[in-house]
């Protein structure tokens, strides 16, 4: 696999994950609209953090996409930490709010 193919495959994987998180957030927001005031308040605080995390993830995808071939590997390695944080934030929120 060429470097360009590897880069494109990696970015594609990240985009799919970001789309999944967007769908999860949409589902949680729909559930919150139908919930009691206490749930809405807790969710709204967490939703702001989730939207921020999505923005960070999208920014990282953009940076990876625009990175020169010789720099993208380094960016990818740094992205793993950011992606891990975003993944955990969404997993925590989903576990907390999906079961309500």
N, CA, C and O atoms as CSV, one atom per row, in Angstrom:
chain,resi,resn,atom,element,x,y,z
A,1,UNK,N,N,0.854,-1.177,0.000
A,1,UNK,CA,C,0.000,0.000,0.000
A,1,UNK,C,C,0.894,1.232,0.000
A,1,UNK,O,O,1.823,1.337,0.801
A,2,UNK,N,N,0.612,2.145,-0.887
A,2,UNK,CA,C,1.405,3.367,-0.965
A,2,UNK,C,C,1.090,4.278,0.216
A,2,UNK,O,O,0.092,4.092,0.912
A,3,UNK,N,N,1.945,5.250,0.427
A,3,UNK,CA,C,1.740,6.203,1.509
A,3,UNK,C,C,0.425,6.955,1.322
A,3,UNK,O,O,-0.309,7.173,2.286
A,4,UNK,N,N,0.126,7.350,0.090
A,4,UNK,CA,C,-1.127,8.060,-0.181
A,4,UNK,C,C,-2.328,7.171,0.113
A,4,UNK,O,O,-3.316,7.632,0.686
A,5,UNK,N,N,-2.252,5.917,-0.270
A,5,UNK,CA,C,-3.355,4.986,0.000
A,5,UNK,C,C,-3.541,4.774,1.503
A,5,UNK,O,O,-4.666,4.725,2.000
A,6,UNK,N,N,-2.433,4.651,2.210
A,6,UNK,CA,C,-2.502,4.471,3.668
A,6,UNK,C,C,-3.103,5.707,4.326
A,6,UNK,O,O,-3.934,5.609,5.229
A,7,UNK,N,N,-2.670,6.859,3.858
A,7,UNK,CA,C,-3.198,8.120,4.397
A,7,UNK,C,C,-4.692,8.233,4.121
A,7,UNK,O,O,-5.465,8.570,5.018
A,8,UNK,N,N,-5.099,7.956,2.899
A,8,UNK,CA,C,-6.514,8.044,2.534
A,8,UNK,C,C,-7.360,7.044,3.323
A,8,UNK,O,O,-8.467,7.366,3.752
A,9,UNK,N,N,-6.836,5.835,3.510
A,9,UNK,CA,C,-7.568,4.814,4.265
A,9,UNK,C,C,-7.726,5.237,5.729
A,9,UNK,O,O,-8.796,5.070,6.315
A,10,UNK,N,N,-6.679,5.771,6.302
A,10,UNK,CA,C,-6.717,6.211,7.699
A,10,UNK,C,C,-7.712,7.354,7.874
A,10,UNK,O,O,-8.524,7.339,8.799
A,11,UNK,N,N,-7.650,8.332,6.997
A,11,UNK,CA,C,-8.566,9.469,7.064
A,11,UNK,C,C,-10.006,9.004,6.847
A,11,UNK,O,O,-10.926,9.485,7.508
A,12,UNK,N,N,-10.193,8.079,5.929
A,12,UNK,CA,C,-11.531,7.525,5.698
A,12,UNK,C,C,-12.081,6.861,6.945
A,12,UNK,O,O,-13.257,7.021,7.270
A,13,UNK,N,N,-11.236,6.114,7.648
A,13,UNK,CA,C,-11.642,5.447,8.890
A,13,UNK,C,C,-12.054,6.482,9.942
A,13,UNK,O,O,-13.049,6.306,10.645
A,14,UNK,N,N,-11.279,7.553,10.039
A,14,UNK,CA,C,-11.598,8.608,11.008
A,14,UNK,C,C,-12.910,9.305,10.655
A,14,UNK,O,O,-13.710,9.613,11.539
A,15,UNK,N,N,-13.127,9.549,9.381
A,15,UNK,CA,C,-14.368,10.196,8.950
A,15,UNK,C,C,-15.581,9.328,9.268
A,15,UNK,O,O,-16.616,9.834,9.700
A,16,UNK,N,N,-15.450,8.021,9.053
A,16,UNK,CA,C,-16.555,7.111,9.393
A,16,UNK,C,C,-16.858,7.144,10.886
A,16,UNK,O,O,-18.021,7.145,11.290
A,17,UNK,N,N,-15.807,7.170,11.702
A,17,UNK,CA,C,-16.009,7.231,13.148
A,17,UNK,C,C,-16.667,8.553,13.536
A,17,UNK,O,O,-17.553,8.570,14.390
A,18,UNK,N,N,-16.251,9.643,12.931
A,18,UNK,CA,C,-16.842,10.941,13.226
A,18,UNK,C,C,-18.314,10.956,12.824
A,18,UNK,O,O,-19.140,11.516,13.545
A,19,UNK,N,N,-18.651,10.362,11.705
A,19,UNK,CA,C,-20.055,10.262,11.287
A,19,UNK,C,C,-20.869,9.459,12.294
A,19,UNK,O,O,-22.012,9.803,12.595
A,20,UNK,N,N,-20.276,8.390,12.809
A,20,UNK,CA,C,-20.963,7.574,13.816
A,20,UNK,C,C,-21.213,8.389,15.087
A,20,UNK,O,O,-22.295,8.332,15.672
A,21,UNK,N,N,-20.201,9.145,15.503
A,21,UNK,CA,C,-20.375,9.982,16.694
A,21,UNK,C,C,-21.429,11.052,16.464
A,21,UNK,O,O,-22.192,11.375,17.375
A,22,UNK,N,N,-21.481,11.600,15.274
A,22,UNK,CA,C,-22.512,12.597,14.964
A,22,UNK,C,C,-23.901,11.986,15.078
A,22,UNK,O,O,-24.818,12.606,15.616
A,23,UNK,N,N,-24.048,10.774,14.571
A,23,UNK,CA,C,-25.338,10.082,14.667
A,23,UNK,C,C,-25.680,9.782,16.125
A,23,UNK,O,O,-26.831,9.925,16.536
A,24,UNK,N,N,-24.687,9.369,16.902
A,24,UNK,CA,C,-24.914,9.118,18.335
A,24,UNK,C,C,-25.367,10.387,19.040
A,24,UNK,O,O,-26.302,10.360,19.840
A,25,UNK,N,N,-24.704,11.496,18.742
A,25,UNK,CA,C,-25.064,12.767,19.369
A,25,UNK,C,C,-26.471,13.183,18.968
A,25,UNK,O,O,-27.240,13.648,19.809
A,26,UNK,N,N,-26.817,13.023,17.699
A,26,UNK,CA,C,-28.172,13.337,17.240
A,26,UNK,C,C,-29.213,12.505,17.985
A,26,UNK,O,O,-30.255,13.022,18.387
A,27,UNK,N,N,-28.926,11.212,18.167
A,27,UNK,CA,C,-29.857,10.328,18.874
A,27,UNK,C,C,-29.998,10.742,20.334
A,27,UNK,O,O,-31.103,10.747,20.878
A,28,UNK,N,N,-28.879,11.090,20.969
A,28,UNK,CA,C,-28.939,11.529,22.366
A,28,UNK,C,C,-29.701,12.844,22.493
A,28,UNK,O,O,-30.459,13.038,23.443
A,29,UNK,N,N,-29.495,13.749,21.530
A,29,UNK,CA,C,-30.216,15.020,21.556
A,29,UNK,C,C,-31.718,14.805,21.386
A,29,UNK,O,O,-32.518,15.476,22.038
A,30,UNK,N,N,-32.100,13.888,20.528
A,30,UNK,CA,C,-33.522,13.584,20.334
A,30,UNK,C,C,-34.116,13.024,21.622
A,30,UNK,O,O,-35.231,13.382,22.002
A,31,UNK,N,N,-33.385,12.159,22.283
A,31,UNK,CA,C,-33.844,11.581,23.538
A,31,UNK,C,C,-33.961,12.667,24.618
A,31,UNK,O,O,-34.897,12.655,25.418
A,32,UNK,N,N,-33.022,13.585,24.632
A,32,UNK,CA,C,-33.030,14.659,25.634
A,32,UNK,C,C,-34.222,15.592,25.444
A,32,UNK,O,O,-34.771,16.107,26.418
A,33,UNK,N,N,-34.622,15.810,24.193
A,33,UNK,CA,C,-35.774,16.685,23.940
A,33,UNK,C,C,-37.057,16.125,24.544
A,33,UNK,O,O,-37.979,16.878,24.856
A,34,UNK,N,N,-37.116,14.817,24.706
A,34,UNK,CA,C,-38.312,14.174,25.238
A,34,UNK,C,C,-38.189,13.856,26.729
A,34,UNK,O,O,-39.114,13.287,27.310
A,35,UNK,N,N,-37.091,14.204,27.344
A,35,UNK,CA,C,-36.834,13.831,28.734
A,35,UNK,C,C,-37.262,14.936,29.701
A,35,UNK,O,O,-37.663,16.028,29.297
A,36,UNK,N,N,-37.162,14.614,30.976
A,36,UNK,CA,C,-37.501,15.598,32.002
A,36,UNK,C,C,-36.405,16.662,32.092
A,36,UNK,O,O,-35.324,16.513,31.522
A,37,UNK,N,N,-36.708,17.722,32.811
A,37,UNK,CA,C,-35.813,18.880,32.891
A,37,UNK,C,C,-34.452,18.516,33.478
A,37,UNK,O,O,-33.428,19.026,33.022
A,38,UNK,N,N,-34.427,17.646,34.476
A,38,UNK,CA,C,-33.153,17.265,35.095
A,38,UNK,C,C,-32.231,16.563,34.112
A,38,UNK,O,O,-31.032,16.837,34.055
A,39,UNK,N,N,-32.808,15.658,33.346
A,39,UNK,CA,C,-32.026,14.941,32.338
A,39,UNK,C,C,-31.520,15.911,31.276
A,39,UNK,O,O,-30.360,15.845,30.869
A,40,UNK,N,N,-32.397,16.815,30.827
A,40,UNK,CA,C,-32.010,17.782,29.797
A,40,UNK,C,C,-30.839,18.625,30.259
A,40,UNK,O,O,-29.905,18.874,29.497
A,41,UNK,N,N,-30.888,19.066,31.509
A,41,UNK,CA,C,-29.818,19.915,32.035
A,41,UNK,C,C,-28.491,19.163,32.041
A,41,UNK,O,O,-27.469,19.695,31.607
A,42,UNK,N,N,-28.509,17.923,32.535
A,42,UNK,CA,C,-27.287,17.115,32.557
A,42,UNK,C,C,-26.791,16.849,31.134
A,42,UNK,O,O,-25.596,16.938,30.853
A,43,UNK,N,N,-27.722,16.526,30.250
A,43,UNK,CA,C,-27.322,16.225,28.884
A,43,UNK,C,C,-26.762,17.455,28.186
A,43,UNK,O,O,-25.741,17.364,27.504
A,44,UNK,N,N,-27.409,18.598,28.343
A,44,UNK,CA,C,-26.955,19.802,27.652
A,44,UNK,C,C,-25.523,20.162,28.028
A,44,UNK,O,O,-24.749,20.615,27.185
A,45,UNK,N,N,-25.174,19.961,29.291
A,45,UNK,CA,C,-23.794,20.232,29.715
A,45,UNK,C,C,-22.832,19.280,29.000
A,45,UNK,O,O,-21.773,19.694,28.528
A,46,UNK,N,N,-23.201,18.030,28.927
A,46,UNK,CA,C,-22.340,17.038,28.268
A,46,UNK,C,C,-22.338,17.231,26.753
A,46,UNK,O,O,-21.307,17.030,26.111
A,47,UNK,N,N,-23.466,17.614,26.176
A,47,UNK,CA,C,-23.565,17.804,24.728
A,47,UNK,C,C,-22.607,18.890,24.247
A,47,UNK,O,O,-22.024,18.778,23.169
A,48,UNK,N,N,-22.451,19.923,25.038
A,48,UNK,CA,C,-21.516,20.981,24.656
A,48,UNK,C,C,-20.099,20.422,24.562
A,48,UNK,O,O,-19.358,20.740,23.631
A,49,UNK,N,N,-19.730,19.590,25.529
A,49,UNK,CA,C,-18.410,18.963,25.498
A,49,UNK,C,C,-18.274,18.034,24.287
A,49,UNK,O,O,-17.224,17.999,23.645
A,50,UNK,N,N,-19.331,17.285,23.979
A,50,UNK,CA,C,-19.299,16.381,22.829
A,50,UNK,C,C,-19.139,17.146,21.519
A,50,UNK,O,O,-18.378,16.733,20.643
A,51,UNK,N,N,-19.852,18.254,21.388
A,51,UNK,CA,C,-19.717,19.059,20.164
A,51,UNK,C,C,-18.289,19.614,20.045
A,51,UNK,O,O,-17.722,19.656,18.954
A,52,UNK,N,N,-17.722,20.035,21.174
A,52,UNK,CA,C,-16.337,20.529,21.172
A,52,UNK,C,C,-15.382,19.410,20.743
A,52,UNK,O,O,-14.487,19.637,19.929
A,53,UNK,N,N,-15.571,18.212,21.286
A,53,UNK,CA,C,-14.722,17.076,20.934
A,53,UNK,C,C,-14.854,16.739,19.441
A,53,UNK,O,O,-13.866,16.414,18.783
A,54,UNK,N,N,-16.084,16.820,18.915
A,54,UNK,CA,C,-16.288,16.588,17.482
A,54,UNK,C,C,-15.523,17.618,16.656
A,54,UNK,O,O,-14.933,17.285,15.628
A,55,UNK,N,N,-15.535,18.860,17.108
A,55,UNK,CA,C,-14.810,19.923,16.403
A,55,UNK,C,C,-13.309,19.637,16.404
A,55,UNK,O,O,-12.636,19.815,15.389
A,56,UNK,N,N,-12.791,19.194,17.551
A,56,UNK,CA,C,-11.369,18.832,17.616
A,56,UNK,C,C,-11.049,17.687,16.651
A,56,UNK,O,O,-10.043,17.718,15.941
A,57,UNK,N,N,-11.912,16.692,16.641
A,57,UNK,CA,C,-11.697,15.542,15.765
A,57,UNK,C,C,-11.733,15.967,14.304
A,57,UNK,O,O,-10.897,15.529,13.514
A,58,UNK,N,N,-12.686,16.812,13.935
A,58,UNK,CA,C,-12.774,17.284,12.551
A,58,UNK,C,C,-11.539,18.101,12.192
A,58,UNK,O,O,-11.025,17.993,11.078
A,59,UNK,N,N,-11.065,18.907,13.118
A,59,UNK,CA,C,-9.847,19.687,12.879
A,59,UNK,C,C,-8.642,18.791,12.641
A,59,UNK,O,O,-7.787,19.089,11.807
A,60,UNK,N,N,-8.583,17.697,13.379
A,60,UNK,CA,C,-7.470,16.762,13.206
A,60,UNK,C,C,-7.565,16.067,11.848
A,60,UNK,O,O,-6.549,15.855,11.185
A,61,UNK,N,N,-8.768,15.717,11.441
A,61,UNK,CA,C,-8.947,15.115,10.112
A,61,UNK,C,C,-8.480,16.091,9.037
A,61,UNK,O,O,-7.779,15.706,8.102
A,62,UNK,N,N,-8.871,17.345,9.176
A,62,UNK,CA,C,-8.461,18.359,8.204
A,62,UNK,C,C,-6.942,18.500,8.168
A,62,UNK,O,O,-6.350,18.591,7.093
A,63,UNK,N,N,-6.312,18.518,9.339
A,63,UNK,CA,C,-4.856,18.648,9.400
A,63,UNK,C,C,-4.171,17.448,8.754
A,63,UNK,O,O,-3.187,17.602,8.031
A,64,UNK,N,N,-4.695,16.255,9.018
A,64,UNK,CA,C,-4.121,15.053,8.406
A,64,UNK,C,C,-4.277,15.081,6.891
A,64,UNK,O,O,-3.365,14.711,6.152
A,65,UNK,N,N,-5.432,15.521,6.447
A,65,UNK,CA,C,-5.702,15.581,5.006
A,65,UNK,C,C,-4.753,16.543,4.298
A,65,UNK,O,O,-4.300,16.280,3.184
A,66,UNK,N,N,-4.461,17.655,4.957
A,66,UNK,CA,C,-3.631,18.690,4.343
A,66,UNK,C,C,-2.133,18.473,4.557
A,66,UNK,O,O,-1.312,19.147,3.935
A,67,UNK,N,N,-1.777,17.541,5.429
A,67,UNK,CA,C,-0.369,17.331,5.763
A,67,UNK,C,C,0.408,16.785,4.570
A,67,UNK,O,O,-0.088,15.969,3.794
A,68,UNK,N,N,1.610,17.254,4.455
A,68,UNK,CA,C,2.504,16.711,3.432
A,68,UNK,C,C,2.829,15.270,3.796
A,68,UNK,O,O,2.773,14.876,4.960
A,69,UNK,N,N,3.169,14.501,2.779
A,69,UNK,CA,C,3.420,13.076,2.999
A,69,UNK,C,C,4.454,12.820,4.089
A,69,UNK,O,O,4.302,11.886,4.877
A,70,UNK,N,N,5.490,13.625,4.142
A,70,UNK,CA,C,6.542,13.383,5.124
A,70,UNK,C,C,6.140,13.789,6.546
A,70,UNK,O,O,6.807,13.394,7.502
A,71,UNK,N,N,5.076,14.560,6.702
A,71,UNK,CA,C,4.648,15.002,8.026
A,71,UNK,C,C,3.415,14.272,8.531
A,71,UNK,O,O,3.114,14.331,9.723
A,72,UNK,N,N,2.704,13.595,7.663
A,72,UNK,CA,C,1.421,13.038,8.067
A,72,UNK,C,C,1.577,11.904,9.070
A,72,UNK,O,O,0.713,11.734,9.929
A,73,UNK,N,N,2.659,11.114,8.989
A,73,UNK,CA,C,2.877,10.028,9.947
A,73,UNK,C,C,2.995,10.583,11.368
A,73,UNK,O,O,2.413,10.044,12.309
A,74,UNK,N,N,3.740,11.647,11.500
A,74,UNK,CA,C,3.893,12.277,12.824
A,74,UNK,C,C,2.546,12.811,13.314
A,74,UNK,O,O,2.197,12.643,14.482
A,75,UNK,N,N,1.798,13.448,12.428
A,75,UNK,CA,C,0.468,13.940,12.791
A,75,UNK,C,C,-0.461,12.790,13.161
A,75,UNK,O,O,-1.255,12.908,14.094
A,76,UNK,N,N,-0.366,11.693,12.445
A,76,UNK,CA,C,-1.206,10.533,12.734
A,76,UNK,C,C,-0.918,10.003,14.132
A,76,UNK,O,O,-1.843,9.677,14.876
A,77,UNK,N,N,0.344,9.917,14.486
A,77,UNK,CA,C,0.706,9.436,15.817
A,77,UNK,C,C,0.159,10.362,16.896
A,77,UNK,O,O,-0.337,9.886,17.917
A,78,UNK,N,N,0.239,11.655,16.695
A,78,UNK,CA,C,-0.322,12.611,17.643
A,78,UNK,C,C,-1.836,12.567,17.671
A,78,UNK,O,O,-2.454,12.845,18.699
A,79,UNK,N,N,-2.430,12.221,16.551
A,79,UNK,CA,C,-3.886,12.149,16.462
A,79,UNK,C,C,-4.453,11.012,17.295
A,79,UNK,O,O,-5.584,11.096,17.774
A,80,UNK,N,N,-3.684,9.959,17.470
A,80,UNK,CA,C,-4.162,8.804,18.226
A,80,UNK,C,C,-4.563,9.204,19.646
A,80,UNK,O,O,-5.576,8.727,20.158
A,81,UNK,N,N,-3.786,10.067,20.281
A,81,UNK,CA,C,-4.123,10.519,21.640
A,81,UNK,C,C,-5.409,11.337,21.644
A,81,UNK,O,O,-6.274,11.141,22.499
A,82,UNK,N,N,-5.530,12.245,20.699
A,82,UNK,CA,C,-6.733,13.069,20.604
A,82,UNK,C,C,-7.933,12.179,20.313
A,82,UNK,O,O,-8.982,12.318,20.943
A,83,UNK,N,N,-7.779,11.273,19.368
A,83,UNK,CA,C,-8.882,10.402,18.972
A,83,UNK,C,C,-9.315,9.518,20.136
A,83,UNK,O,O,-10.505,9.260,20.318
A,84,UNK,N,N,-8.357,9.061,20.914
A,84,UNK,CA,C,-8.663,8.230,22.076
A,84,UNK,C,C,-9.503,9.005,23.091
A,84,UNK,O,O,-10.448,8.461,23.661
A,85,UNK,N,N,-9.163,10.257,23.312
A,85,UNK,CA,C,-9.921,11.103,24.237
A,85,UNK,C,C,-11.336,11.322,23.737
A,85,UNK,O,O,-12.294,11.215,24.502
A,86,UNK,N,N,-11.468,11.628,22.459
A,86,UNK,CA,C,-12.798,11.840,21.881
A,86,UNK,C,C,-13.613,10.554,21.965
A,86,UNK,O,O,-14.787,10.578,22.336
A,87,UNK,N,N,-12.993,9.445,21.625
A,87,UNK,CA,C,-13.677,8.148,21.676
A,87,UNK,C,C,-14.197,7.865,23.087
A,87,UNK,O,O,-15.333,7.421,23.253
A,88,UNK,N,N,-13.370,8.122,24.097
A,88,UNK,CA,C,-13.769,7.861,25.478
A,88,UNK,C,C,-14.884,8.807,25.915
A,88,UNK,O,O,-15.804,8.389,26.618
A,89,UNK,N,N,-14.818,10.060,25.515
A,89,UNK,CA,C,-15.852,11.034,25.855
A,89,UNK,C,C,-17.200,10.595,25.295
A,89,UNK,O,O,-18.212,10.637,25.994
A,90,UNK,N,N,-17.207,10.177,24.042
A,90,UNK,CA,C,-18.458,9.727,23.430
A,90,UNK,C,C,-18.946,8.426,24.054
A,90,UNK,O,O,-20.147,8.261,24.272
A,91,UNK,N,N,-18.046,7.510,24.342
A,91,UNK,CA,C,-18.451,6.240,24.961
A,91,UNK,C,C,-19.061,6.479,26.339
A,91,UNK,O,O,-20.071,5.866,26.686
A,92,UNK,N,N,-18.458,7.358,27.117
A,92,UNK,CA,C,-18.991,7.680,28.445
A,92,UNK,C,C,-20.378,8.305,28.341
A,92,UNK,O,O,-21.293,7.934,29.076
A,93,UNK,N,N,-20.524,9.253,27.425
A,93,UNK,CA,C,-21.810,9.923,27.266
A,93,UNK,C,C,-22.871,8.947,26.785
A,93,UNK,O,O,-24.001,8.953,27.273
A,94,UNK,N,N,-22.506,8.124,25.840
A,94,UNK,CA,C,-23.469,7.162,25.311
A,94,UNK,C,C,-23.912,6.190,26.413
A,94,UNK,O,O,-25.099,5.887,26.535
A,95,UNK,N,N,-22.984,5.717,27.188
A,95,UNK,CA,C,-23.332,4.801,28.286
A,95,UNK,C,C,-24.236,5.480,29.313
A,95,UNK,O,O,-25.157,4.868,29.854
A,96,UNK,N,N,-23.958,6.735,29.566
A,96,UNK,CA,C,-24.732,7.466,30.580
A,96,UNK,C,C,-26.109,7.844,30.088
A,96,UNK,O,O,-27.078,7.742,30.840
A,97,UNK,N,N,-26.224,8.280,28.842
A,97,UNK,CA,C,-27.484,8.837,28.366
A,97,UNK,C,C,-28.327,7.882,27.524
A,97,UNK,O,O,-29.533,8.088,27.386
A,98,UNK,N,N,-27.723,6.858,26.969
A,98,UNK,CA,C,-28.507,5.914,26.174
A,98,UNK,C,C,-29.441,5.072,27.035
A,98,UNK,O,O,-30.490,4.629,26.568
A,99,UNK,N,N,-29.073,4.860,28.248
A,99,UNK,CA,C,-29.863,4.000,29.129
A,99,UNK,C,C,-30.939,4.753,29.891
A,99,UNK,O,O,-31.587,4.177,30.765
A,100,UNK,N,N,-31.140,5.987,29.591
A,100,UNK,CA,C,-32.154,6.797,30.301
A,100,UNK,C,C,-33.468,6.717,29.589
A,100,UNK,O,O,-34.445,7.326,30.025
